[in-house]
Amino acid sequence: MTRLAYAPLALLGACQNQPAPANNVAAPAARAVRPADDRALAEQVVRRRLRNPPGLVFSNARVIDPGRVPIVCGDVEHRGRRERYIVVDGEMAYVESQMGAGEMDRAIRENCGEGELG
């Protein structure tokens, strides 16, 4: 290799060898704020899934099996329309308007224990 080819590699190596902080204590990693309540967390996840439209109204939220992986089943109303949602472990949201015909009915039966909420 020529000297020019080594120069970028040497610069990258120098950038990675930063001196350690004087107190040798690493800064704590930034953590997302997670609500203690599974229902509140489910609302946040559904809001993100729907791209946070104004005027969302949540109702009939129930936590299924909170001792293990929490599943929250409930209703959300927006744009004058009520639809059901399921949130699994505070991470994955399934909203009726974004599912195929009949899929939410089956998901509610399998995960929430009934066909209709409320």
ABEGO torsion letter per residue (X at the ends): XBAAAAAAAAAAAAAABBBBBAAGBBBBBBBBBBBABAAAAAAAAAAAAAGGBBGBBBBGBBBBGAABBBBBBBBBBBGGBBBBBBBBGGABBBBAAABBBGAAAAAAAAAAGBABBX
